[in-house]
Amino acid sequence: MTSPVTRAVRDGDGWMLTGHKYLITGAPVVELVLVRVPVEGGPPGSLTCFVLPIDHPGVTRGPVVQTLLADGFTGQLEFDGARLGAEHLIGREHGGVELLRFGRNWIRLRRAGMCSGLARHCLDRSLAYAQERHSCGRPIAEYGDVGAMLVDSYQDWTAMRSLSIELLARFQREDVDDALYRVADRAVQVHGGRGLLTEAGLEKIFRVARNLRIAGGTRETQRAAMLATFTEDEDATFDFGLA
Ligand SMILES: Cc1cc2nc3c(=O)[nH]c(=O)nc-3n(C[C@H](O)[C@H](O)[C@H](O)COP(=O)(O)OP(=O)(O)OC[C@H]3O[C@@H](n4cnc5c(N)ncnc54)[C@H](O)[C@@H]3O)c2cc1C
């Protein structure tokens, strides 16, 4: 499946927006739409940011797209010649990439704490279950493989928590999504068949964690941005800004 392109063209003193956004969080319910699009004839790679109400002429909600989360909260948006004026522009024309980076930094800043909290929840529940659940006369926590999963998750959680604090200090970003995914996966594993039951709630955290590795920017694009940060800031790998 190729990505459909949404774009704007200059139209008098405004713009005309046409296209289709395929995977949009909250599309079935949102009242305001924030859209970043290339403006035809603009610098290559540039984006322009607009905000408009969902009932703006030329804007319609598309169908709900069911994802791993199965929550009906992701959907499509259609733009069919939606006319935009200066009042819809955020920042400057072609200045949307900088705004995108800024917005994503904020999202990931909040996410670091969220991942750390969810991971701690998974760990606490896994530990309690492993101590309470007996197999062949012993708590499963005493079996090496189960104990190793708990230790690995503890290490991941410690790293996540440290990173979330460092992120707050630096307003930088790191990748905590993969670590939460590992911890959530182990929590399901430690709980055995019960971990897969929806009533246990752990499979939901597992699905949320898997979703996070794509929906807010993939691991690969995060790494590319991280490389750019380190290249721009020679001290970034050594000075963690906690002084
Ligand atoms: C549930 C959900 C909700 C979403 N909500 C929104 C939303 O509200 N708003 C919105 O704008 N988008 C939203 N998205 C889209 C989401 O941001 C993209 O799916 C995500 O950024 C990946 O882009 P893609 O799907 O086009 O994958 P592709 O770009 O096709 O990526 C395919 C693979 O190539 C890698 N790749 C691509 N480019 C690079 C690169 N430059 N360097 C290294 N590797 C690269 C990717 O990491 C991935 O592994 C949502 C997606 C989901 C699943």
PDBQT file of the ligand as one rigid body, heavy atoms in Angstrom, charges set to zero:
ROOT
HETATM    1  C1  LIG A 301      -2.714   3.845  15.398  1.00  0.00    +0.000 C 
HETATM    2  C2  LIG A 301      -2.019   4.896  14.582  1.00  0.00    +0.000 A 
HETATM    3  C3  LIG A 301      -2.331   6.230  14.762  1.00  0.00    +0.000 A 
HETATM    4  C4  LIG A 301      -1.712   7.218  13.989  1.00  0.00    +0.000 A 
HETATM    5  N1  LIG A 301      -2.062   8.528  14.165  1.00  0.00    +0.000 NA
HETATM    6  C5  LIG A 301      -1.502   9.470  13.377  1.00  0.00    +0.000 A 
HETATM    7  C6  LIG A 301      -1.893  10.859  13.509  1.00  0.00    +0.000 A 
HETATM    8  O1  LIG A 301      -2.731  11.210  14.320  1.00  0.00    +0.000 OA
HETATM    9  N2  LIG A 301      -1.304  11.757  12.702  1.00  0.00    +0.000 N 
HETATM   10  C7  LIG A 301      -0.382  11.381  11.755  1.00  0.00    +0.000 A 
HETATM   11  O2  LIG A 301       0.124  12.253  11.041  1.00  0.00    +0.000 OA
HETATM   12  N3  LIG A 301       0.003  10.101  11.613  1.00  0.00    +0.000 NA
HETATM   13  C8  LIG A 301      -0.534   9.135  12.388  1.00  0.00    +0.000 A 
HETATM   14  N4  LIG A 301      -0.166   7.823  12.226  1.00  0.00    +0.000 N 
HETATM   15  C9  LIG A 301       0.781   7.485  11.182  1.00  0.00    +0.000 C 
HETATM   16  C10 LIG A 301       2.156   7.193  11.785  1.00  0.00    +0.000 C 
HETATM   17  O3  LIG A 301       2.772   8.397  12.187  1.00  0.00    +0.000 OA
HETATM   18  C11 LIG A 301       2.941   6.427  10.703  1.00  0.00    +0.000 C 
HETATM   19  O4  LIG A 301       2.306   5.165  10.504  1.00  0.00    +0.000 OA
HETATM   20  C12 LIG A 301       4.389   6.226  11.138  1.00  0.00    +0.000 C 
HETATM   21  O5  LIG A 301       5.063   7.455  11.245  1.00  0.00    +0.000 OA
HETATM   22  C13 LIG A 301       5.138   5.362  10.123  1.00  0.00    +0.000 C 
HETATM   23  O6  LIG A 301       4.941   5.869   8.830  1.00  0.00    +0.000 OA
HETATM   24  P1  LIG A 301       4.404   4.899   7.692  1.00  0.00    +0.000 P 
HETATM   25  O7  LIG A 301       3.243   4.100   8.211  1.00  0.00    +0.000 OA
HETATM   26  O8  LIG A 301       4.162   5.719   6.467  1.00  0.00    +0.000 OA
HETATM   27  O9  LIG A 301       5.579   3.878   7.447  1.00  0.00    +0.000 OA
HETATM   28  P2  LIG A 301       6.727   3.995   6.364  1.00  0.00    +0.000 P 
HETATM   29  O10 LIG A 301       7.216   5.413   6.282  1.00  0.00    +0.000 OA
HETATM   30  O11 LIG A 301       6.280   3.302   5.105  1.00  0.00    +0.000 OA
HETATM   31  O12 LIG A 301       7.865   3.147   7.081  1.00  0.00    +0.000 OA
HETATM   32  C14 LIG A 301       8.125   1.777   6.774  1.00  0.00    +0.000 C 
HETATM   33  C15 LIG A 301       9.445   1.418   7.430  1.00  0.00    +0.000 C 
HETATM   34  O13 LIG A 301      10.500   2.265   6.904  1.00  0.00    +0.000 OA
HETATM   35  C16 LIG A 301      11.167   2.938   7.965  1.00  0.00    +0.000 C 
HETATM   36  N5  LIG A 301      11.528   4.289   7.547  1.00  0.00    +0.000 N 
HETATM   37  C17 LIG A 301      10.754   5.181   6.897  1.00  0.00    +0.000 A 
HETATM   38  N6  LIG A 301      11.425   6.336   6.745  1.00  0.00    +0.000 NA
HETATM   39  C18 LIG A 301      12.630   6.176   7.311  1.00  0.00    +0.000 A 
HETATM   40  C19 LIG A 301      13.786   7.021   7.488  1.00  0.00    +0.000 A 
HETATM   41  N7  LIG A 301      13.785   8.287   7.046  1.00  0.00    +0.000 N 
HETATM   42  N8  LIG A 301      14.859   6.525   8.133  1.00  0.00    +0.000 NA
HETATM   43  C20 LIG A 301      14.860   5.241   8.573  1.00  0.00    +0.000 A 
HETATM   44  N9  LIG A 301      13.805   4.399   8.441  1.00  0.00    +0.000 NA
HETATM   45  C21 LIG A 301      12.716   4.863   7.820  1.00  0.00    +0.000 A 
HETATM   46  C22 LIG A 301      10.142   2.974   9.090  1.00  0.00    +0.000 C 
HETATM   47  O14 LIG A 301      10.765   3.132  10.365  1.00  0.00    +0.000 OA
HETATM   48  C23 LIG A 301       9.443   1.637   8.951  1.00  0.00    +0.000 C 
HETATM   49  O15 LIG A 301      10.209   0.615   9.560  1.00  0.00    +0.000 OA
HETATM   50  C24 LIG A 301      -0.754   6.834  13.013  1.00  0.00    +0.000 A 
HETATM   51  C25 LIG A 301      -0.430   5.483  12.846  1.00  0.00    +0.000 A 
HETATM   52  C26 LIG A 301      -1.044   4.523  13.618  1.00  0.00    +0.000 A 
HETATM   53  C27 LIG A 301      -0.662   3.065  13.419  1.00  0.00    +0.000 C 
ENDROOT
TORSDOF 0
